[in-house]
Amino acid sequence: MPTLHDNADSGNCYKVRLAMAQLGRPFTRIEYDTDHGATRTPAFLVKNPNGRVPVLELDDATCLAESGAILWYLAAGTALLPADRLEQARVLHWMFFEQYSHEPYIAVVRHWIKHKLLDAARTAQLPERHAKGYAALDVMETHLATRTFFVGERYSIADIALYAYTHVAHEGEFDLSRYRHIAAWLDHVRAQPGYVAIDA
């Protein structure tokens, strides 16, 4: 049985937990206190030299890091990844968007606020990070105005990747009330078979 090296509050880890639950794949879970250096120990750095979770450790002790890579590995050959090459590229488009235009603002601000890490320097960054986070949400809202899901009118790992931090964006003081299409999409994701909450 694979082992997920995990942090319960991390949206990146939650992506993997959600995908595995929806695929019906059992796994063992090991929790790390990332606020106090638990992923910076020599033992963990053997698994991921970058010192971050999630890490999926396979039965043969092979370790795979980075949430997007893990999602792609898990989804290959399943309903969570389209078979069409162009639609696969569109899934990657939204996964890259999440990591470069969404996560650095929405997830980072959430982490700072929720974990009480705001110092003077980070507080000074909040207006710009909120503005860029809202810009990402605006892109999502426009895309979802004519769609139920992000790619090919079917639920995929593109949705999982974007859902993880969007649905808790309010914890970073982002106001989602202006985004009715995002709100409908969040409901569609929650309605998927096998859905589990981030704090489950």
MODELLER restraints for C-alpha pairs under 7 A, 6 or more apart:
rsr = mdl.restraints
at = mdl.atoms
rsr.add(forms.Gaussian(group=physical.xy_distance, feature=features.Distance(at['CA:1:A'], at['CA:26:A']), mean=6.88, stdev=0.5))
rsr.add(forms.Gaussian(group=physical.xy_distance, feature=features.Distance(at['CA:1:A'], at['CA:27:A']), mean=5.61, stdev=0.5))
rsr.add(forms.Gaussian(group=physical.xy_distance, feature=features.Distance(at['CA:1:A'], at['CA:28:A']), mean=6.88, stdev=0.5))
rsr.add(forms.Gaussian(group=physical.xy_distance, feature=features.Distance(at['CA:1:A'], at['CA:59:A']), mean=5.83, stdev=0.5))
rsr.add(forms.Gaussian(group=physical.xy_distance, feature=features.Distance(at['CA:2:A'], at['CA:27:A']), mean=5.14, stdev=0.5))
rsr.add(forms.Gaussian(group=physical.xy_distance, feature=features.Distance(at['CA:2:A'], at['CA:28:A']), mean=6.28, stdev=0.5))
rsr.add(forms.Gaussian(group=physical.xy_distance, feature=features.Distance(at['CA:2:A'], at['CA:56:A']), mean=6.86, stdev=0.5))
rsr.add(forms.Gaussian(group=physical.xy_distance, feature=features.Distance(at['CA:2:A'], at['CA:57:A']), mean=5.61, stdev=0.5))
rsr.add(forms.Gaussian(group=physical.xy_distance, feature=features.Distance(at['CA:2:A'], at['CA:58:A']), mean=4.58, stdev=0.5))
rsr.add(forms.Gaussian(group=physical.xy_distance, feature=features.Distance(at['CA:2:A'], at['CA:59:A']), mean=5.37, stdev=0.5))
rsr.add(forms.Gaussian(group=physical.xy_distance, feature=features.Distance(at['CA:3:A'], at['CA:27:A']), mean=5.54, stdev=0.5))
rsr.add(forms.Gaussian(group=physical.xy_distance, feature=features.Distance(at['CA:3:A'], at['CA:28:A']), mean=4.55, stdev=0.5))
rsr.add(forms.Gaussian(group=physical.xy_distance, feature=features.Distance(at['CA:3:A'], at['CA:29:A']), mean=5.65, stdev=0.5))
rsr.add(forms.Gaussian(group=physical.xy_distance, feature=features.Distance(at['CA:3:A'], at['CA:56:A']), mean=5.87, stdev=0.5))
rsr.add(forms.Gaussian(group=physical.xy_distance, feature=features.Distance(at['CA:3:A'], at['CA:57:A']), mean=5.01, stdev=0.5))
rsr.add(forms.Gaussian(group=physical.xy_distance, feature=features.Distance(at['CA:3:A'], at['CA:58:A']), mean=6.54, stdev=0.5))
rsr.add(forms.Gaussian(group=physical.xy_distance, feature=features.Distance(at['CA:4:A'], at['CA:27:A']), mean=6.75, stdev=0.5))
rsr.add(forms.Gaussian(group=physical.xy_distance, feature=features.Distance(at['CA:4:A'], at['CA:28:A']), mean=6.09, stdev=0.5))
rsr.add(forms.Gaussian(group=physical.xy_distance, feature=features.Distance(at['CA:4:A'], at['CA:29:A']), mean=4.84, stdev=0.5))
rsr.add(forms.Gaussian(group=physical.xy_distance, feature=features.Distance(at['CA:4:A'], at['CA:30:A']), mean=6.20, stdev=0.5))
rsr.add(forms.Gaussian(group=physical.xy_distance, feature=features.Distance(at['CA:4:A'], at['CA:54:A']), mean=6.83, stdev=0.5))
rsr.add(forms.Gaussian(group=physical.xy_distance, feature=features.Distance(at['CA:4:A'], at['CA:55:A']), mean=5.92, stdev=0.5))
rsr.add(forms.Gaussian(group=physical.xy_distance, feature=features.Distance(at['CA:4:A'], at['CA:56:A']), mean=4.71, stdev=0.5))
rsr.add(forms.Gaussian(group=physical.xy_distance, feature=features.Distance(at['CA:4:A'], at['CA:57:A']), mean=6.25, stdev=0.5))
rsr.add(forms.Gaussian(group=physical.xy_distance, feature=features.Distance(at['CA:5:A'], at['CA:29:A']), mean=6.12, stdev=0.5))
rsr.add(forms.Gaussian(group=physical.xy_distance, feature=features.Distance(at['CA:5:A'], at['CA:30:A']), mean=4.96, stdev=0.5))
rsr.add(forms.Gaussian(group=physical.xy_distance, feature=features.Distance(at['CA:5:A'], at['CA:31:A']), mean=6.27, stdev=0.5))
rsr.add(forms.Gaussian(group=physical.xy_distance, feature=features.Distance(at['CA:5:A'], at['CA:53:A']), mean=6.17, stdev=0.5))
rsr.add(forms.Gaussian(group=physical.xy_distance, feature=features.Distance(at['CA:5:A'], at['CA:54:A']), mean=5.54, stdev=0.5))
rsr.add(forms.Gaussian(group=physical.xy_distance, feature=features.Distance(at['CA:5:A'], at['CA:55:A']), mean=5.06, stdev=0.5))
rsr.add(forms.Gaussian(group=physical.xy_distance, feature=features.Distance(at['CA:5:A'], at['CA:56:A']), mean=6.29, stdev=0.5))
rsr.add(forms.Gaussian(group=physical.xy_distance, feature=features.Distance(at['CA:6:A'], at['CA:13:A']), mean=5.78, stdev=0.5))
rsr.add(forms.Gaussian(group=physical.xy_distance, feature=features.Distance(at['CA:6:A'], at['CA:29:A']), mean=6.55, stdev=0.5))
rsr.add(forms.Gaussian(group=physical.xy_distance, feature=features.Distance(at['CA:6:A'], at['CA:30:A']), mean=5.74, stdev=0.5))
rsr.add(forms.Gaussian(group=physical.xy_distance, feature=features.Distance(at['CA:6:A'], at['CA:31:A']), mean=4.91, stdev=0.5))
rsr.add(forms.Gaussian(group=physical.xy_distance, feature=features.Distance(at['CA:6:A'], at['CA:32:A']), mean=6.09, stdev=0.5))
rsr.add(forms.Gaussian(group=physical.xy_distance, feature=features.Distance(at['CA:6:A'], at['CA:53:A']), mean=5.71, stdev=0.5))
rsr.add(forms.Gaussian(group=physical.xy_distance, feature=features.Distance(at['CA:6:A'], at['CA:54:A']), mean=5.25, stdev=0.5))
rsr.add(forms.Gaussian(group=physical.xy_distance, feature=features.Distance(at['CA:7:A'], at['CA:13:A']), mean=6.27, stdev=0.5))
rsr.add(forms.Gaussian(group=physical.xy_distance, feature=features.Distance(at['CA:7:A'], at['CA:31:A']), mean=5.27, stdev=0.5))
rsr.add(forms.Gaussian(group=physical.xy_distance, feature=features.Distance(at['CA:7:A'], at['CA:32:A']), mean=5.45, stdev=0.5))
rsr.add(forms.Gaussian(group=physical.xy_distance, feature=features.Distance(at['CA:7:A'], at['CA:33:A']), mean=6.91, stdev=0.5))
rsr.add(forms.Gaussian(group=physical.xy_distance, feature=features.Distance(at['CA:7:A'], at['CA:53:A']), mean=6.93, stdev=0.5))
rsr.add(forms.Gaussian(group=physical.xy_distance, feature=features.Distance(at['CA:8:A'], at['CA:199:A']), mean=6.66, stdev=0.5))
rsr.add(forms.Gaussian(group=physical.xy_distance, feature=features.Distance(at['CA:11:A'], at['CA:164:A']), mean=5.00, stdev=0.5))
rsr.add(forms.Gaussian(group=physical.xy_distance, feature=features.Distance(at['CA:11:A'], at['CA:165:A']), mean=5.55, stdev=0.5))
rsr.add(forms.Gaussian(group=physical.xy_distance, feature=features.Distance(at['CA:12:A'], at['CA:54:A']), mean=6.75, stdev=0.5))
rsr.add(forms.Gaussian(group=physical.xy_distance, feature=features.Distance(at['CA:12:A'], at['CA:67:A']), mean=5.67, stdev=0.5))
rsr.add(forms.Gaussian(group=physical.xy_distance, feature=features.Distance(at['CA:13:A'], at['CA:53:A']), mean=6.66, stdev=0.5))
rsr.add(forms.Gaussian(group=physical.xy_distance, feature=features.Distance(at['CA:13:A'], at['CA:54:A']), mean=5.00, stdev=0.5))
rsr.add(forms.Gaussian(group=physical.xy_distance, feature=features.Distance(at['CA:13:A'], at['CA:67:A']), mean=6.80, stdev=0.5))
rsr.add(forms.Gaussian(group=physical.xy_distance, feature=features.Distance(at['CA:14:A'], at['CA:164:A']), mean=6.51, stdev=0.5))
rsr.add(forms.Gaussian(group=physical.xy_distance, feature=features.Distance(at['CA:14:A'], at['CA:198:A']), mean=5.89, stdev=0.5))
rsr.add(forms.Gaussian(group=physical.xy_distance, feature=features.Distance(at['CA:15:A'], at['CA:67:A']), mean=6.97, stdev=0.5))
rsr.add(forms.Gaussian(group=physical.xy_distance, feature=features.Distance(at['CA:15:A'], at['CA:160:A']), mean=5.92, stdev=0.5))
rsr.add(forms.Gaussian(group=physical.xy_distance, feature=features.Distance(at['CA:15:A'], at['CA:161:A']), mean=6.08, stdev=0.5))
rsr.add(forms.Gaussian(group=physical.xy_distance, feature=features.Distance(at['CA:15:A'], at['CA:164:A']), mean=5.95, stdev=0.5))
rsr.add(forms.Gaussian(group=physical.xy_distance, feature=features.Distance(at['CA:16:A'], at['CA:67:A']), mean=6.64, stdev=0.5))
rsr.add(forms.Gaussian(group=physical.xy_distance, feature=features.Distance(at['CA:16:A'], at['CA:70:A']), mean=6.98, stdev=0.5))
rsr.add(forms.Gaussian(group=physical.xy_distance, feature=features.Distance(at['CA:16:A'], at['CA:71:A']), mean=6.29, stdev=0.5))
rsr.add(forms.Gaussian(group=physical.xy_distance, feature=features.Distance(at['CA:18:A'], at['CA:195:A']), mean=6.52, stdev=0.5))
rsr.add(forms.Gaussian(group=physical.xy_distance, feature=features.Distance(at['CA:18:A'], at['CA:196:A']), mean=6.04, stdev=0.5))
rsr.add(forms.Gaussian(group=physical.xy_distance, feature=features.Distance(at['CA:21:A'], at['CA:194:A']), mean=5.74, stdev=0.5))
rsr.add(forms.Gaussian(group=physical.xy_distance, feature=features.Distance(at['CA:21:A'], at['CA:195:A']), mean=6.92, stdev=0.5))
rsr.add(forms.Gaussian(group=physical.xy_distance, feature=features.Distance(at['CA:22:A'], at['CA:193:A']), mean=6.41, stdev=0.5))
rsr.add(forms.Gaussian(group=physical.xy_distance, feature=features.Distance(at['CA:22:A'], at['CA:194:A']), mean=4.34, stdev=0.5))
rsr.add(forms.Gaussian(group=physical.xy_distance, feature=features.Distance(at['CA:22:A'], at['CA:195:A']), mean=6.16, stdev=0.5))
rsr.add(forms.Gaussian(group=physical.xy_distance, feature=features.Distance(at['CA:32:A'], at['CA:38:A']), mean=5.70, stdev=0.5))
rsr.add(forms.Gaussian(group=physical.xy_distance, feature=features.Distance(at['CA:32:A'], at['CA:39:A']), mean=6.77, stdev=0.5))
rsr.add(forms.Gaussian(group=physical.xy_distance, feature=features.Distance(at['CA:39:A'], at['CA:51:A']), mean=5.09, stdev=0.5))
rsr.add(forms.Gaussian(group=physical.xy_distance, feature=features.Distance(at['CA:39:A'], at['CA:52:A']), mean=5.96, stdev=0.5))
rsr.add(forms.Gaussian(group=physical.xy_distance, feature=features.Distance(at['CA:40:A'], at['CA:51:A']), mean=5.25, stdev=0.5))
rsr.add(forms.Gaussian(group=physical.xy_distance, feature=features.Distance(at['CA:44:A'], at['CA:51:A']), mean=6.93, stdev=0.5))
rsr.add(forms.Gaussian(group=physical.xy_distance, feature=features.Distance(at['CA:45:A'], at['CA:51:A']), mean=5.57, stdev=0.5))
rsr.add(forms.Gaussian(group=physical.xy_distance, feature=features.Distance(at['CA:47:A'], at['CA:63:A']), mean=5.95, stdev=0.5))
rsr.add(forms.Gaussian(group=physical.xy_distance, feature=features.Distance(at['CA:48:A'], at['CA:65:A']), mean=6.58, stdev=0.5))
rsr.add(forms.Gaussian(group=physical.xy_distance, feature=features.Distance(at['CA:54:A'], at['CA:65:A']), mean=6.13, stdev=0.5))
rsr.add(forms.Gaussian(group=physical.xy_distance, feature=features.Distance(at['CA:54:A'], at['CA:66:A']), mean=6.44, stdev=0.5))
rsr.add(forms.Gaussian(group=physical.xy_distance, feature=features.Distance(at['CA:54:A'], at['CA:67:A']), mean=6.27, stdev=0.5))
rsr.add(forms.Gaussian(group=physical.xy_distance, feature=features.Distance(at['CA:55:A'], at['CA:63:A']), mean=6.38, stdev=0.5))
rsr.add(forms.Gaussian(group=physical.xy_distance, feature=features.Distance(at['CA:55:A'], at['CA:64:A']), mean=5.56, stdev=0.5))
rsr.add(forms.Gaussian(group=physical.xy_distance, feature=features.Distance(at['CA:55:A'], at['CA:65:A']), mean=4.48, stdev=0.5))
rsr.add(forms.Gaussian(group=physical.xy_distance, feature=features.Distance(at['CA:55:A'], at['CA:66:A']), mean=6.96, stdev=0.5))
rsr.add(forms.Gaussian(group=physical.xy_distance, feature=features.Distance(at['CA:56:A'], at['CA:63:A']), mean=5.65, stdev=0.5))
rsr.add(forms.Gaussian(group=physical.xy_distance, feature=features.Distance(at['CA:56:A'], at['CA:64:A']), mean=5.17, stdev=0.5))
rsr.add(forms.Gaussian(group=physical.xy_distance, feature=features.Distance(at['CA:56:A'], at['CA:65:A']), mean=6.42, stdev=0.5))
rsr.add(forms.Gaussian(group=physical.xy_distance, feature=features.Distance(at['CA:57:A'], at['CA:63:A']), mean=4.37, stdev=0.5))
rsr.add(forms.Gaussian(group=physical.xy_distance, feature=features.Distance(at['CA:57:A'], at['CA:64:A']), mean=6.39, stdev=0.5))
rsr.add(forms.Gaussian(group=physical.xy_distance, feature=features.Distance(at['CA:64:A'], at['CA:70:A']), mean=6.49, stdev=0.5))
rsr.add(forms.Gaussian(group=physical.xy_distance, feature=features.Distance(at['CA:68:A'], at['CA:95:A']), mean=6.90, stdev=0.5))
rsr.add(forms.Gaussian(group=physical.xy_distance, feature=features.Distance(at['CA:71:A'], at['CA:157:A']), mean=6.59, stdev=0.5))
rsr.add(forms.Gaussian(group=physical.xy_distance, feature=features.Distance(at['CA:75:A'], at['CA:81:A']), mean=5.53, stdev=0.5))
rsr.add(forms.Gaussian(group=physical.xy_distance, feature=features.Distance(at['CA:80:A'], at['CA:155:A']), mean=6.52, stdev=0.5))
rsr.add(forms.Gaussian(group=physical.xy_distance, feature=features.Distance(at['CA:80:A'], at['CA:156:A']), mean=4.23, stdev=0.5))
rsr.add(forms.Gaussian(group=physical.xy_distance, feature=features.Distance(at['CA:80:A'], at['CA:157:A']), mean=5.64, stdev=0.5))
rsr.add(forms.Gaussian(group=physical.xy_distance, feature=features.Distance(at['CA:81:A'], at['CA:88:A']), mean=6.79, stdev=0.5))
rsr.add(forms.Gaussian(group=physical.xy_distance, feature=features.Distance(at['CA:81:A'], at['CA:156:A']), mean=5.60, stdev=0.5))
rsr.add(forms.Gaussian(group=physical.xy_distance, feature=features.Distance(at['CA:81:A'], at['CA:157:A']), mean=6.53, stdev=0.5))
rsr.add(forms.Gaussian(group=physical.xy_distance, feature=features.Distance(at['CA:82:A'], at['CA:88:A']), mean=5.77, stdev=0.5))
rsr.add(forms.Gaussian(group=physical.xy_distance, feature=features.Distance(at['CA:87:A'], at['CA:151:A']), mean=6.67, stdev=0.5))
rsr.add(forms.Gaussian(group=physical.xy_distance, feature=features.Distance(at['CA:87:A'], at['CA:152:A']), mean=6.81, stdev=0.5))
rsr.add(forms.Gaussian(group=physical.xy_distance, feature=features.Distance(at['CA:90:A'], at['CA:151:A']), mean=6.53, stdev=0.5))
rsr.add(forms.Gaussian(group=physical.xy_distance, feature=features.Distance(at['CA:91:A'], at['CA:151:A']), mean=6.34, stdev=0.5))
rsr.add(forms.Gaussian(group=physical.xy_distance, feature=features.Distance(at['CA:91:A'], at['CA:158:A']), mean=5.14, stdev=0.5))
rsr.add(forms.Gaussian(group=physical.xy_distance, feature=features.Distance(at['CA:94:A'], at['CA:158:A']), mean=5.79, stdev=0.5))
rsr.add(forms.Gaussian(group=physical.xy_distance, feature=features.Distance(at['CA:95:A'], at['CA:158:A']), mean=5.67, stdev=0.5))
rsr.add(forms.Gaussian(group=physical.xy_distance, feature=features.Distance(at['CA:95:A'], at['CA:161:A']), mean=6.10, stdev=0.5))
rsr.add(forms.Gaussian(group=physical.xy_distance, feature=features.Distance(at['CA:98:A'], at['CA:161:A']), mean=6.84, stdev=0.5))
rsr.add(forms.Gaussian(group=physical.xy_distance, feature=features.Distance(at['CA:98:A'], at['CA:162:A']), mean=5.96, stdev=0.5))
rsr.add(forms.Gaussian(group=physical.xy_distance, feature=features.Distance(at['CA:101:A'], at['CA:136:A']), mean=6.06, stdev=0.5))
rsr.add(forms.Gaussian(group=physical.xy_distance, feature=features.Distance(at['CA:102:A'], at['CA:133:A']), mean=5.97, stdev=0.5))
rsr.add(forms.Gaussian(group=physical.xy_distance, feature=features.Distance(at['CA:102:A'], at['CA:136:A']), mean=5.58, stdev=0.5))
rsr.add(forms.Gaussian(group=physical.xy_distance, feature=features.Distance(at['CA:105:A'], at['CA:129:A']), mean=5.04, stdev=0.5))
rsr.add(forms.Gaussian(group=physical.xy_distance, feature=features.Distance(at['CA:105:A'], at['CA:130:A']), mean=6.61, stdev=0.5))
rsr.add(forms.Gaussian(group=physical.xy_distance, feature=features.Distance(at['CA:105:A'], at['CA:132:A']), mean=6.39, stdev=0.5))
rsr.add(forms.Gaussian(group=physical.xy_distance, feature=features.Distance(at['CA:105:A'], at['CA:133:A']), mean=5.02, stdev=0.5))
rsr.add(forms.Gaussian(group=physical.xy_distance, feature=features.Distance(at['CA:106:A'], at['CA:133:A']), mean=5.29, stdev=0.5))
rsr.add(forms.Gaussian(group=physical.xy_distance, feature=features.Distance(at['CA:106:A'], at['CA:165:A']), mean=6.90, stdev=0.5))
rsr.add(forms.Gaussian(group=physical.xy_distance, feature=features.Distance(at['CA:106:A'], at['CA:169:A']), mean=6.11, stdev=0.5))
rsr.add(forms.Gaussian(group=physical.xy_distance, feature=features.Distance(at['CA:106:A'], at['CA:172:A']), mean=6.65, stdev=0.5))
rsr.add(forms.Gaussian(group=physical.xy_distance, feature=features.Distance(at['CA:107:A'], at['CA:165:A']), mean=5.88, stdev=0.5))
rsr.add(forms.Gaussian(group=physical.xy_distance, feature=features.Distance(at['CA:109:A'], at['CA:172:A']), mean=5.22, stdev=0.5))
rsr.add(forms.Gaussian(group=physical.xy_distance, feature=features.Distance(at['CA:110:A'], at['CA:169:A']), mean=6.69, stdev=0.5))
rsr.add(forms.Gaussian(group=physical.xy_distance, feature=features.Distance(at['CA:110:A'], at['CA:171:A']), mean=5.41, stdev=0.5))
rsr.add(forms.Gaussian(group=physical.xy_distance, feature=features.Distance(at['CA:110:A'], at['CA:172:A']), mean=3.63, stdev=0.5))
rsr.add(forms.Gaussian(group=physical.xy_distance, feature=features.Distance(at['CA:112:A'], at['CA:118:A']), mean=5.66, stdev=0.5))
rsr.add(forms.Gaussian(group=physical.xy_distance, feature=features.Distance(at['CA:113:A'], at['CA:172:A']), mean=6.09, stdev=0.5))
rsr.add(forms.Gaussian(group=physical.xy_distance, feature=features.Distance(at['CA:114:A'], at['CA:171:A']), mean=6.62, stdev=0.5))
rsr.add(forms.Gaussian(group=physical.xy_distance, feature=features.Distance(at['CA:141:A'], at['CA:179:A']), mean=6.28, stdev=0.5))
rsr.add(forms.Gaussian(group=physical.xy_distance, feature=features.Distance(at['CA:141:A'], at['CA:181:A']), mean=5.69, stdev=0.5))
rsr.add(forms.Gaussian(group=physical.xy_distance, feature=features.Distance(at['CA:141:A'], at['CA:182:A']), mean=5.65, stdev=0.5))
rsr.add(forms.Gaussian(group=physical.xy_distance, feature=features.Distance(at['CA:144:A'], at['CA:150:A']), mean=6.96, stdev=0.5))
rsr.add(forms.Gaussian(group=physical.xy_distance, feature=features.Distance(at['CA:144:A'], at['CA:181:A']), mean=5.75, stdev=0.5))
rsr.add(forms.Gaussian(group=physical.xy_distance, feature=features.Distance(at['CA:144:A'], at['CA:182:A']), mean=6.74, stdev=0.5))
rsr.add(forms.Gaussian(group=physical.xy_distance, feature=features.Distance(at['CA:145:A'], at['CA:181:A']), mean=5.70, stdev=0.5))
rsr.add(forms.Gaussian(group=physical.xy_distance, feature=features.Distance(at['CA:147:A'], at['CA:153:A']), mean=6.48, stdev=0.5))
rsr.add(forms.Gaussian(group=physical.xy_distance, feature=features.Distance(at['CA:148:A'], at['CA:185:A']), mean=6.22, stdev=0.5))
rsr.add(forms.Gaussian(group=physical.xy_distance, feature=features.Distance(at['CA:149:A'], at['CA:155:A']), mean=5.86, stdev=0.5))
rsr.add(forms.Gaussian(group=physical.xy_distance, feature=features.Distance(at['CA:149:A'], at['CA:159:A']), mean=6.74, stdev=0.5))
rsr.add(forms.Gaussian(group=physical.xy_distance, feature=features.Distance(at['CA:149:A'], at['CA:185:A']), mean=6.73, stdev=0.5))
rsr.add(forms.Gaussian(group=physical.xy_distance, feature=features.Distance(at['CA:150:A'], at['CA:158:A']), mean=6.54, stdev=0.5))
rsr.add(forms.Gaussian(group=physical.xy_distance, feature=features.Distance(at['CA:150:A'], at['CA:159:A']), mean=6.20, stdev=0.5))
rsr.add(forms.Gaussian(group=physical.xy_distance, feature=features.Distance(at['CA:167:A'], at['CA:186:A']), mean=6.87, stdev=0.5))
